[in-house]
Amino acid sequence: MRFTKTSFVFTPEFGARLRQLRIRRNLSLRDLALLMDRHRPGSFNLLAKLERGDLKHPSINLIADFLRACRATVKDIADLLDTYVEQAPVLTKKADAAVAELLKSLPKAEQRAMLRWEKATTEKREEQAVAQPEKKRLRVETVQQRVFRVIWSFIRANWNEVFEQKLYEAMRELKDEVPRSERKYACNHGRRFFGILTRYYRQEARRNGALVRVESSAKQHGFSTRVVARLRDAADQAYRELLGSGRLDWAPSQDEIIKNRGHAPKVEKAETRLEIDEARPTVESNKTLALIEALAIQEVGGRLDEMKLAHYQGQEYYFMWIRELVSIAYEQGTDSPEWKASVERWAPKLQFPEFAREAAKMVADIYSRWKVTLPPK
């Protein structure tokens, strides 16, 4: 047996297996024809063609009658049948060929990466449909749909690049009205607006009805009328920009697919960008404070080496104190009571108490020089 575009093909291998079953029962072709109750002219030749593999598309009834006359079972040809049925469905094979044809101009590495991604996407889609039969019926993809899905992720990323920027700007305006815990839900409602606008509808009334349902859902979630209106406006702005620039009809070039190694470029979500913005001052201040600590430790450590402080643990005590001083300077200032209390607490405990007080001044000077680079609290 082998696979063709349309149907099941019986090869000489399969015919030889049937012939063995007939010989095992010590039957001639004429005897076999009689047992199968095939008396019409040409029945003998039909069975001979079947055994030679010349009869490419025999009916299942013919095969069943042949096995029955030979007192054989389906188990006797099960291995050959399994070889066939274990293959992908005919439509899937045709779609695989079409996808391979689409990607054949890519370099081999990118072509393999794209095919792996497409195969994994297809399998995941089928698994989800089987796992949730009540949610969505398994839908059979046509060849054209499979080929389109290969580049759909690139198209969607292209659209989202514009939309997520508009959504980010809207969420920055609404950050005082939308709690941090609700940002994701607000952004998802905005994405639903955008999805409806970019989807094809035969009737405009259906599109408007879908938009109204999303608005109602957002208000039921607790978002104000202004928040809902701003989210929809962000989707409208992105849609109009894509429509005006022609990017709604954009398709990825081979160079863009190669550049991204078969994977659509990742677009940062609006809520993620807001979190990054909020974390940036903290990150930048931590970097600057770490630099101030390093400079202070370097300067104080150099002086301790000149004083031949050989006791390593003694140096470590100085360095621990410097880190505490830098933290106090950032939180309270170098003239604060906390700073003075730290100096009075640590200086008597360290080797060279007089130098310890001098070291505190060195730390204060370094902090004063670098504090202008710290972001506002």
Secondary structure, DSSP 8 states (H G I E B T S, - for coil): -EE-SSSEE--HHHHHHHHHHHHHTT--HHHHHHHTT--STTHHHHHHHHHHT---S--HHHHHHHHHHTT--GGGGHHHHHHHHTS--HHHHHHHHHHHHHHTTS-HHHHHHHHHHHHHHHHHHHHHHHH-TTTS------HHHHHHHHHHHHHHHHHHHHHHHHHHHHHHHTTTTS-GGGHHHHHHHHHHHHHHHHS--SSHHHHHHHHHHHHHHHHHHT--HHHHHHHHHHHHHHHHHHHHHTGGG----HHHHHHTTTS------HHHHHHHHHHHHHHHHHHHHHHHHHHHHHHHHHHHHHTT---HHHHHHHHHHHHHHHHHHHHT-TTSHHHHHHHHHHGGGSSSHHHHHHHHHHHHHHHHHHGGGS---
